[in-house]
Amino acid sequence: MRLHRRALIALAATPALPALAQGSAWPQRPVRVVVPYPPGGSNDAVARPLAEIMQRRLGQPFVIDNRPGAGSTIGSAEVARAPADGHVLMVTSSTFATSAAVQRTPYDAAQDFEMVALLATAPLVVIAAPGFPANTLAEAVAYIRANPGKVDYGSSGPGSINQLATELFAREAGGLQMSHVPYRGMGPATTDLVAGTIQLIFTTMPSAAGVIQGGRVKVLGWTSEQRPANGPPGPTPRESGLPNYEAGIWWGLLARRGLPAEVRALVNATANEALADPRLANYLATEGARPGSGDAASADRFLQADLARWKAVATAANIRVE
């Protein structure tokens, strides 16, 4: 894929990484970048420009390899079997963590992988049916507490980030009782929300943008203190009396655990540099996301915390996908 002229100018104006690149034995051959999802989705849209920019920086081909299936576990399993030398990387998202929380995987997500670079994060937006009595997250908590078991929330399926984020919300709000209605994707769930068949959805900004802009749902708030600059107004968890609640999605660059330190540092530095490219930055903005940053150690701590969080939620709510 070709970079736009503005992106080329930005790349030309950005200093290269000569000390790291010349002092490292990596990459010695083409790098395979596994995307454990089909072409055309958000992971693919992040991976392709990232791979292109890293290829320009490091002088070896970075080849995208889409390996979808089984909640991202098929492609992830291939990376878990690869040598820990940096020649097989993976661009994945928070589904990696939620899948590990709710189903048996052919690898240990925490032990077999390390996040080398946190590429981006985005909150979920909480939307409600037009006739739902509450107008904010705080009001929703009060209403659900006063009407246990009478509020239905939708998701894109069992074990999805939508379900897990809602169950975490219920727990952090003191044990709210709601009923889960799983759908085959957010499209039909959103249709039923607009019709009033269900009352709540915790979803991504792109999934909700159409009904929000059309004024067909209520925006109750966000699941993170990180409100998107181009998103609709709404209170954060802290503003809603839920200071310990945090949920959202992420994109990351992962590898088989055990990379040599100099390879890990080079992958991280090059990926962080690529996030400043206009094509990546503009795409992430449309997802309501902010580019990540930080070194590889902080990225891996982020991954470990996310894995632990969703495992705890799935266990407490008895969420399993066979």
Order of alpha helices (4+ residues) and beta strands (2+ residues): alpha-alpha-beta-alpha-beta-alpha-beta-alpha-alpha-beta-beta-alpha-beta-alpha-beta-alpha-beta-alpha-beta-beta-alpha-alpha-beta-alpha
